[in-house]
């Protein structure tokens, strides 16, 4: 069987798209942490932290250019402990995507399609993703290439058009309440950088695995930039009060924009489309990671037979895993998500790094 | 077993008597004919010919007596395949020429080689010893000469097959550019390319496909430029074809394409020699088929479909603009009706208030939902289009009258469809005609219906879903192993000089990246023309 390869650039695009989408979609996480008008500072902090996390995940992967995280955790930590850690990662793949697709479906249902069942929207996205993943990771990489321009254009357009309505008064006073709220505001945003775990599954299919870390960091920086811009424009146009109270502030912001008055109004659909692109990347990538990881966990040769059953589990978890949108958002409270992600991702990776370095000595 | 076979084979030269059995089926006949060898006796050979071709009146045998030894001979040809003048010259050589020349008294045993080496007035002469080869040559416009006493035949090229005149292809017209199009003769078509690409490294490989039609198929590429794996792949896929007949390159296309369910063509077909030549120069492989003007080129990619030949011949700014217009036109023809349905059904807020009011007002009194309206009008348009192609030219205008007056005007007056829908359908139709490749238009036509239905059922989410589905499908598609959606997915920035726009020829210094990895450089750099001011300076001095 031919081994599939994707370019580092393609991985960068994938990560950029899915992360940007998530950041834009879940921007309230910045404001629920009380950062209010200093959301941009939280965003800056997030940028730095995610760059480090991305580098940490990718660099360890680059030490094992032939293996995914599922494989090298066994190599480093032995069969049992390694398996335990990889089980956590596998769960994470599942959980991230389920949460993301639920959020997306909620927005669509609330804003556009009030009579459409959630299950339908989630299923259509998951089915599309499963189709792509079945074609192979190369196909997903090429899709990322094909969509990146349109996606970036949509996101940038949403942000840039908002700049006109930006009110600087909303961003003042700067750091009036000290760094405490800024720190607490960035906690969730840092925790959701757990999505970078996808890189650890992609390293072995990269054309240049040794440069995985620099690709990841570059992507993280670009995402951080978008995050800062989004934070500034959202708080600047909506004000800290409304910005922190709405469920999807970025979305609310784009809703208030007009592309060309008297011709096309309500350009938020384009923002939502960009979100759709990103979500497809998200579901596709983690469906790949999940099924590939699962196949390696159980020692299967090919991951493709697992795609369809995993997709079913995915869709069901997204729809029935949460009661309503508030339960999803409750997951993003700093006191919930940070320990969760730490336990399942940050700590295992620290252990892996430590064990790796000790073995090297 | 082998002994038995050899025994059978040796005997086979005289078993044409079996062919007179009417109960033989075609495959049995074909198998027997494969084993027929020529024998020394002229009478036997001619009788064998009669047994094989039966009463066919176009196979013409002219019996002669050659030279002073009055050696019996025969000149065989197929009517309509040969140039009569050439044939007459051969006949006169055999009769008069032999009598007058010093070799006229050659014996029965050496006459064959004498004729072959000294008298045959043809540059393309082949010697065959079995019936099958002789027949193949006859069907290629050769004439066969058989002498009594020699178990061989000499075939001489006297080709003179009547073909259509070379004219401009109807399906691919250009404003600026050569007006030549391929015709139904593979020899003419191949020579048209040879005239454009004169390097001896333009290689042509010949295949015969179809057990009964025995169609000639030629694979053409530039040796050393086209990737060897690609050529090997094309060769293999063509050799795999086992069928009774190939009547058009469409048959071959279906056998060799990568994905049979794809609505997008994965082999490029064209009638224009200049396009084939330009693709050969990019390292692609062309497949010619006898008796059709459509030539296949592989590998193809999505963006070749929006390129028209004029783009490369016309001045750059307008060429680039038109290219962009066509790309927009294609996507418009796919998405527009679906988008309209989605917007009217689910997203009224997308329209400014005034426009929304006028749309709603026009919908007043129309009894059908918008989805149904658009679907029906699109179907009607497809009907008109198909009818327009099939109609005899003389009554063509009738269909446009029916279409414009009866279906357009009357339907609106009767309140069956709203005017905006007619505008949308008309816009879509116009946009779809900008696509320069017919086979691509087909994809757009089919996809349009999917977009309409999804847009009508799920609004813009449906449109987005369909769009993502199409893009995902396109990025997964391959043509002979080459990614179909390149250079956009996978992203190859160096190829962007010729995708949505094109840049000047002096700037396109490289061939498409994937197709010509072997020899990427096409033109030397630094050839940008500058306005010369030297002359003026000199005059001033």
Interface residues (C-beta under 8 A of the other chain):
Chain A: X7 X9 X10 X108 X112 X113 X116 X121 X124 X125 X128 X131 X132 X135 X136 X139 X141 X142 X143 X144 X145 X146 X147 X148 X261 X262 X263 X264 X265 X266 X269 X272 X273 X276 X277 X280
Chain B: X346 X347 X349 X350 X351 X352 X354 X355 X458 X459 X460 X461 X464 X465 X468 X469 X471 X472 X474 X475 X476 X483 X485 X488 X489 X490 X491
